Amino acid sequence: MLEKALSSSKIPGPISLKLIEEARERIKGTVLRTPLVRLNVDNAPAEIFLKLENLQPTGSFKVRGASNALSLAGPDAKKRGVYTCSAGNMAQALAWQARKNQIPCTVIVPDNAPETKLEAIRRFGAKIIQASFDEVWKVVVTHQYPPLDGSVLIHPFADIRMMAGNGTAGLEILEDLPDVESVVIPFGGGGLSVGIASAIRAKSPQTRVYAVEPETAAPLSASFAAGSAQEIKRIPSFVDGIGGKSVLPEMWERARDLLLPLVVSLSEIASAVKLLVERNRIVAEGAGAASVAAAMTGEVGSGKIVCIVSGGNIDSSRLAKILAGGIP
């Protein structure tokens, strides 16, 4: 049954609730059931709650999908080793889980990846290959990296096992706040938003799910405007965990019926990072604060809103600049 489900991973549409529920049982005890807390802002445009995925063992939601994917990779992964490509959070999550299972792990990261994330990858024992963003994105698009053909690729988002694992956060949200009106999720490749939106659609179809991108790299918004998967000109920024060059066609086929796109500015994201520290004592990276930035604009409604704080792996120098009122 599992093999049949995995073989259908390229079929467009939501991830099945069955796969998400099975992933939840599989990763129980490994992944933290993160809390849902209220944003301490009295004059916010909505009743905003924070799903604190930055509290996961490696500082981001990626441990959900990586733990599920590695558990399903089978003995071949242990024999051949695994690899992924990532700005840092997926790399950390896979390296962490691979070390626990004594599986060799290699990660391909952009040459501008934050030092905070690189240090964590080294700490978890993975081998690092640094490349240009375009070279890393080529691995994302082609699902292969010839020098590592002997190893097993765990794709950072376009993998049904990753999406099912990520979707477990959606189940938790609905248990903690059954009458949630909107869920706001940072959008990078789409693995988190599609996973959570699949769980939400299955159990609470009236709940809206928004996908947020930075103004400097918003291929999902461009894809919705064009009606098909688009590639855009990406401008690098401190928001390194989201904002790719394109929406992969296979992800577009899932996202287009599940998500509502939103774009926020770098200044809005920086303000949200600062707000989270000052009001809730929560450290979020740029990508993790993008959902809060969107909710604070009022564009996602005025009812009960859940913002996914997807990660907290931000360089201390960047955080210091933001807290001083600047934009890195």
C-alpha positions as CSV (number, residue, x, y, z in Angstrom):
1,M,0.0,0.0,0.0
2,L,2.8,2.4,0.9
3,E,4.7,1.6,-2.3
4,K,1.6,2.3,-4.3
5,A,1.1,5.7,-2.5
6,L,4.7,6.7,-3.1
7,S,4.6,5.7,-6.7
8,S,1.7,8.1,-7.2
9,S,3.7,11.0,-5.8
10,K,3.6,12.9,-9.2
11,I,-0.2,12.9,-9.3
12,P,-1.3,16.5,-8.8
13,G,-3.5,17.5,-5.9
14,P,-3.3,17.3,-2.1
15,I,-1.3,14.8,-0.2
16,S,-3.7,12.1,1.2
17,L,-4.8,12.5,4.8
18,K,-3.9,8.8,5.3
19,L,-0.2,9.4,4.4
20,I,-0.1,12.4,6.7
21,E,-1.6,10.5,9.6
22,E,0.8,7.6,9.1
23,A,3.7,10.0,9.0
24,R,2.5,11.4,12.4
25,E,2.7,8.0,14.0
26,R,6.1,7.3,12.3
27,I,7.8,10.5,13.6
28,K,6.2,10.5,17.0
29,G,8.8,10.8,19.7
30,T,11.4,12.2,17.3
31,V,9.7,15.4,16.4
32,L,8.4,18.0,18.8
33,R,4.7,18.7,18.9
34,T,5.2,22.5,18.8
35,P,3.1,24.9,20.8
36,L,0.6,27.3,19.5
37,V,0.9,30.7,21.3
38,R,-0.8,34.1,20.9
39,L,1.1,37.0,19.4
40,N,1.4,39.6,22.1
41,V,0.2,42.6,20.1
42,D,-3.1,44.1,21.3
43,N,-3.7,46.2,18.2
44,A,-3.0,43.5,15.6
45,P,-5.4,43.4,12.7
46,A,-6.4,39.8,13.7
47,E,-6.3,37.4,16.5
48,I,-2.9,36.0,15.6
49,F,-1.4,32.7,16.8
50,L,2.1,31.4,16.3
51,K,2.9,27.8,15.4
52,L,6.5,27.6,16.8
53,E,8.4,25.3,14.4
54,N,11.5,27.2,15.3
55,L,11.6,25.2,18.5
56,Q,12.2,21.9,16.6
57,P,15.5,20.1,17.5
58,T,17.3,21.6,14.5
59,G,15.5,25.0,14.6
60,S,13.0,24.5,11.8
61,F,10.0,22.5,10.5
62,K,12.2,20.4,8.2
63,V,12.7,17.7,10.8
64,R,9.1,16.6,10.2
65,G,9.6,15.8,6.6
66,A,13.2,14.6,6.8
67,S,12.4,12.2,9.7
68,N,9.5,10.7,7.7
69,A,11.4,10.5,4.5
70,L,14.5,8.9,6.0
71,S,12.3,6.4,7.9
72,L,10.8,5.3,4.5
73,A,14.1,5.4,2.6
74,G,14.8,1.8,3.6
75,P,18.1,-0.1,3.9
76,D,19.4,1.2,0.5
77,A,19.9,4.6,2.2
78,K,22.0,3.2,5.0
79,K,24.1,1.3,2.4
80,R,24.6,4.1,-0.1
81,G,24.2,7.2,2.1
82,V,21.9,10.2,1.5
83,Y,22.2,13.7,0.2
84,T,20.1,16.8,-0.2
85,C,20.4,20.4,-1.4
86,S,19.4,23.2,0.9
87,A,20.0,26.8,2.1
88,G,20.6,25.2,5.5
89,N,17.4,24.1,7.3
90,M,16.8,20.9,5.3
91,A,20.5,20.2,5.4
92,Q,20.5,20.4,9.2
93,A,17.4,18.3,9.5
94,L,18.6,15.5,7.3
95,A,22.1,15.5,8.8
96,W,20.6,15.3,12.3
97,Q,18.3,12.4,11.4
98,A,21.1,10.6,9.4
99,R,23.5,10.8,12.3
100,K,20.9,9.3,14.6
101,N,20.5,6.4,12.2
102,Q,24.3,6.1,11.4
103,I,23.7,7.0,7.7
104,P,26.4,8.9,5.8
105,C,25.0,12.3,4.7
106,T,26.2,14.9,2.2
107,V,24.5,18.3,1.7
108,I,24.9,20.8,-1.2
109,V,24.5,24.3,0.0
110,P,24.6,27.8,-1.6
111,D,27.9,29.5,-1.2
112,N,26.1,32.4,0.7
113,A,24.5,30.1,3.2
114,P,24.5,31.7,6.7
115,E,27.4,30.6,9.0
116,T,24.9,29.7,11.7
117,K,23.4,27.0,9.5
118,L,26.8,25.8,8.2
119,E,28.0,25.4,11.8
120,A,25.0,23.3,12.7
121,I,25.5,21.1,9.6
122,R,29.1,20.4,10.6
123,R,27.9,19.8,14.2
124,F,25.6,17.1,12.9
125,G,28.4,15.4,11.0
126,A,27.4,15.9,7.4
127,K,29.8,16.6,4.6
128,I,29.2,20.0,3.0
129,I,29.6,20.8,-0.7
130,Q,29.2,24.6,-1.4
131,A,28.1,25.7,-4.8
132,S,26.5,28.8,-6.4
133,F,22.8,29.3,-6.0
134,D,22.2,28.5,-9.6
135,E,24.1,25.2,-9.3
136,V,22.1,24.3,-6.1
137,W,18.9,25.2,-7.9
138,K,19.8,22.9,-10.8
139,V,19.8,20.0,-8.3
140,V,16.4,21.1,-7.1
141,V,15.0,21.2,-10.6
142,T,16.6,18.0,-12.0
143,H,16.5,15.9,-8.9
144,Q,20.0,14.8,-9.4
145,Y,23.7,15.7,-8.7
146,P,25.9,13.5,-10.9
147,P,28.9,13.5,-8.5
148,L,26.7,11.9,-5.9
149,D,24.8,9.4,-8.2
150,G,25.8,6.6,-5.9
151,S,23.8,8.1,-3.0
152,V,20.1,8.5,-2.3
153,L,18.6,11.9,-2.9
154,I,16.1,13.2,-0.3
155,H,14.6,16.2,-2.2
156,P,14.1,19.2,0.1
157,F,10.4,19.6,-0.8
158,A,9.2,17.9,-4.0
159,D,9.0,14.5,-2.2
160,I,5.7,13.1,-1.1
161,R,7.3,11.7,2.1
162,M,8.6,15.2,2.9
163,M,5.2,16.8,2.3
164,A,3.4,14.1,4.4
165,G,5.7,14.7,7.3
166,N,5.3,18.5,7.0
167,G,1.5,18.1,6.9
168,T,1.6,16.7,10.5
169,A,1.8,20.4,11.7
170,G,-1.6,21.0,10.1
171,L,-3.1,18.2,12.2
172,E,-1.8,19.8,15.3
173,I,-3.1,23.3,14.4
174,L,-6.6,22.0,13.9
175,E,-6.5,20.1,17.2
176,D,-5.3,23.2,19.1
177,L,-7.5,25.7,17.3
178,P,-10.4,24.0,15.5
179,D,-12.1,27.3,14.5
180,V,-9.0,28.7,12.8
181,E,-10.0,30.9,9.8
182,S,-6.7,31.3,8.0
183,V,-3.2,29.6,8.1
184,V,-0.3,31.6,6.8
185,I,2.8,29.7,5.7
186,P,6.2,30.8,4.2
187,F,6.6,29.5,0.7
188,G,10.0,28.4,-0.6
189,G,9.6,25.3,-2.7
190,G,6.1,24.5,-1.5
191,G,6.7,21.3,0.6
192,L,5.6,22.9,3.9
193,S,2.6,24.8,2.5
194,V,1.3,21.9,0.4
195,G,1.7,19.5,3.2
196,I,-0.1,21.6,5.8
197,A,-2.8,22.7,3.3
198,S,-3.5,19.1,2.4
199,A,-4.2,18.3,6.0
200,I,-6.3,21.5,6.4
201,R,-8.3,20.8,3.2
202,A,-9.1,17.3,4.4
203,K,-10.3,18.2,7.8
204,S,-11.3,21.9,7.7
205,P,-12.0,22.8,4.0
206,Q,-13.4,26.2,4.9
207,T,-10.0,27.3,6.4
208,R,-8.0,29.5,4.0
209,V,-4.3,28.7,3.5
210,Y,-2.0,31.5,2.4
211,A,1.5,31.1,1.0
212,V,3.9,34.0,1.6
213,E,6.9,35.1,-0.4
214,P,9.4,38.0,-0.2
215,E,9.1,40.7,-2.8
216,T,12.7,39.9,-4.0
217,A,11.7,36.3,-5.1
218,A,8.1,35.5,-5.6
219,P,7.7,32.8,-8.3
220,L,4.4,31.5,-6.8
221,S,2.7,34.8,-7.1
222,A,4.0,35.1,-10.7
223,S,2.7,31.6,-11.4
224,F,-0.8,32.5,-10.1
225,A,-0.7,35.6,-12.3
226,A,0.2,33.7,-15.4
227,G,-1.8,30.5,-14.7
228,S,1.2,28.2,-15.0
229,A,4.6,27.5,-13.2
230,Q,6.9,30.4,-13.7
231,E,10.6,31.3,-13.4
232,I,11.5,34.7,-12.2
233,K,14.6,36.9,-11.7
234,R,15.6,36.3,-8.0
235,I,17.3,39.0,-6.0
236,P,19.3,37.5,-3.0
237,S,18.3,38.9,0.4
238,F,18.6,38.1,4.1
239,V,15.4,36.0,3.7
240,D,17.4,32.9,2.6
241,G,15.0,30.1,3.6
242,I,12.3,31.0,1.0
243,G,12.2,32.7,-2.4
244,G,13.4,30.5,-5.2
245,K,14.0,31.1,-8.9
246,S,10.9,29.2,-10.0
247,V,7.9,27.0,-9.0
248,L,8.6,23.5,-10.0
249,P,5.9,22.2,-12.4
250,E,5.1,19.3,-10.2
251,M,4.7,21.5,-7.2
252,W,2.5,24.0,-9.1
253,E,0.1,21.2,-9.9
254,R,-0.4,20.6,-6.2
255,A,-0.2,24.2,-5.0
256,R,-2.6,26.0,-7.4
257,D,-5.8,24.5,-5.9
258,L,-4.6,24.6,-2.3
259,L,-2.9,28.0,-1.7
260,L,-3.6,31.7,-1.9
261,P,-0.4,33.7,-2.7
262,L,0.8,36.8,-0.8
263,V,4.0,38.9,-1.2
264,V,5.6,41.0,1.6
265,S,8.5,43.4,1.6
266,L,11.8,43.0,3.2
267,S,11.1,45.8,5.5
268,E,7.9,44.1,6.6
269,I,9.7,40.9,7.3
270,A,12.5,42.7,9.2
271,S,9.8,44.4,11.3
272,A,8.2,41.0,12.0
273,V,11.5,39.5,13.2
274,K,11.9,42.5,15.5
275,L,8.3,42.3,16.7
276,L,8.6,38.6,17.6
277,V,11.7,39.2,19.7
278,E,10.3,42.2,21.5
279,R,6.7,41.0,22.1
280,N,7.1,37.2,22.4
281,R,10.8,36.6,23.0
282,I,10.8,34.4,19.9
283,V,13.8,34.3,17.5
284,A,12.7,33.8,13.9
285,E,14.8,33.8,10.7
286,G,13.5,35.9,7.8
287,A,11.5,33.1,6.3
288,G,10.0,32.2,9.7
289,A,8.8,35.7,10.2
290,A,7.3,36.2,6.7
291,S,4.0,34.7,7.8
292,V,3.7,37.2,10.7
293,A,4.6,40.0,8.3
294,A,1.7,39.0,6.1
295,A,-0.7,38.7,9.0
296,M,0.2,42.1,10.3
297,T,-0.7,43.7,6.9
298,G,-4.3,42.7,7.5
299,E,-4.5,41.0,4.1
300,V,-5.3,37.6,5.5
301,G,-8.4,38.6,7.4
302,S,-9.4,39.7,10.9
303,G,-10.4,36.5,12.6
304,K,-8.3,33.7,14.1
305,I,-5.1,33.4,12.2
306,V,-2.3,30.9,12.6
307,C,1.2,31.9,11.4
308,I,3.8,29.2,10.8
309,V,7.1,30.4,12.3
310,S,9.0,28.0,10.1
311,G,12.5,28.4,11.5
312,G,14.8,30.3,13.8
313,N,18.2,29.8,12.3
314,I,19.4,33.4,11.8
315,D,22.9,34.7,12.1
316,S,23.4,36.8,15.2
317,S,24.9,39.7,13.1
318,R,21.8,39.8,11.0
319,L,19.5,39.6,14.0
320,A,21.5,42.4,15.7
321,K,21.1,44.7,12.7
322,I,17.3,44.0,12.6
323,L,16.9,44.7,16.3
324,A,18.7,48.0,15.7
325,G,16.1,48.9,13.2
326,G,18.0,48.0,10.0
327,I,17.6,45.6,7.1
328,P,20.6,43.2,6.6
